[in-house]
């Protein structure tokens, strides 16, 4: 019942956003201040949409919608009232779900590139998921597998992004410690 009320409220906010969008753009382009009540409605819609994206762990991550919202958040400077604690938590859960969905059919080059893109997108709007599980997963994967050049390149790019050393020395040292 609460979820139903929340969805109706968000639908109302979205209608306000949709109907006010042209006016908001005109005000912005004319260097007029956007009324705080409309600014807050924008932020509420953006936050709700980001929550929807981060909680949808059933579907593959679609970069179009979050990219669009990230651009809108930047454009409208609408990050003031976002609940970053909640968004960080949801983004972390989305990342963990991505790790847990890995199977033997995974296209590793695509997976590493997509994960890096996801992290760059979240960073762009100030969302910082916890990456310790990802670091652990990537390191163990690199240590346990002989990677072709394309997969190794994409794994290395992701590792650099998450501040993980997967150089041959680090991997060799770890393999020796595990032996």
N, C-alpha and C positions, 0 to 999 in steps of 0.2 A: 504494500500500500504506500509506504514511504517512497519507494523507488518510482511508483507511478506518479506521485505528486512531483517528485524531482524532475521526472521526464517532461511533465506538463509545464513546469516552471521554465525548464531549459528551452522548450519549444517556444514559449512566450519570449524569452530573451533573444532567441534566434530570429524571431519575427521582427523584434525591435531592431536588431542588428541589420537584418536584410532590408527593412524599410528605411532605415536611417543611413545606410551605407553611402549613398550618393551625397546626402547632406554632409556627412562626416568628411568625405573626401573633399567636397567643396570648401568646407571650413578649414581643413588642413592645408589645402592648396592656397587658400587666401590668408594663411597664417593667423587664423582665428583660434582661440582656445576652444577645445571640445568641452562641452559641459561635463562636469565630473560624473554625473549620473550615467551619461552615455559611455564615458570612458570605463567606468566600472562594469557596465553591461558587456562591453567589448571583452574585458578581461575575464569575466565570468564565462562567456561563450568560449573563448580560447581555452581556458582551463578545462572546461567540461569536455571539449573536443579532444584535448590532449589526453585526458583521463580515459576517454573511450578508446583512443588509439593504443594506449599502453596496457589496457586491460583486455584487449582482443588478442588473446594468445592462440586462438584456434586458427586464425588465418595468417598467411605470411605477412611480413611487415611491408606495408605499402608506403613508400617514401614520398609520394605525391602529396597526400593530405598533411602529414606533419611538416613537410617542407613549406607548404602553403601557409600553414598556421605560424610557423617560425618566421616567415617573411612578414606576415601581418603583425605579429607581436613586435618585431623590430620596427616596422613602419609606424605603428601606433604607440610605440614605447609603452607597451601594455604589460610589462613584466612586474610592475610595482606591487600588485596585490596577489600575484600567483602564489599558491600554497606549494612552495618548493619542497618542503619536507615530504608532502604527500606525492608530488610528482616524481621526486627522486626515488621514493619507495616503489612506486608503480613502474618506473623505468627500469629499476633493478629487477623487479619481478619479471618484466618482459624480456630482459636479457637472460635471466636464468631459464625462462621457458624456452628461449631460443637454443640454449645449450642442451636442455633436456630433450629437445626434439631431434637431436642429431642421431642419425642411424647410418647403416652401411651404404645407403643410397645417396648420402649427402654429397653435393658438388662442393668440394672443399674450397676451391678458389672463389667460387661465388659466395660461400658462407663467410669466409674471412673478409672479403670485400664488403659484403652487406653489413656485417657486424661493425666494421670500421665506419661505414657510412652512417649507421645508426648512432654511433657514439659521437661523430662529428655533428650530426643534426641535434642531438640532445644538448651538446656543449654550446651550440649556437644560441640556444634560448636559455642557457643558464641551468639546465638540468644535469645533475651529476649522479648517474647511477653508481652503485658500489660495483667495483670491477674485480674484486678479489677472486670470486669463483671463475670469472672469465680468464684471469691471469693463470690460475691453476690449470684450467682446462686447456688453454692454448699451450702452456709449457709441457704438460704431460703428452699432449698430442704430438708436438714437435719431437720430443724425446723418443716416443714410441714408434714413430713412422719415418720411413724414407720418403721424402717429398719430392715431387717433380719440380722443375724450376718455377713454373707458374704458381703452384700452390705455395712453394717456399717464399716467393716474392710477396704474395698477398698475406701470408702468415707473418712475415717480417714487418710489413707495413702496419698490420694490426698490433703486433707486439710493440713496435715503437710508439704507437698511439697510446697504448695502455702501460707504457713504461716498464716493459718486460724484456729482459735480456735473453734472447734465444741464439746468441752467437754460438759458434761451434765450441768454444771453450766452456761456456756455461752448460751447454747440453752434454758435452763429454764428461765434465766434472760431475754432473748430476747422475749420469749413467753409471759412473764408477762408484759413486756413493751408494747407489741402489743395488749394485752387484754384490 
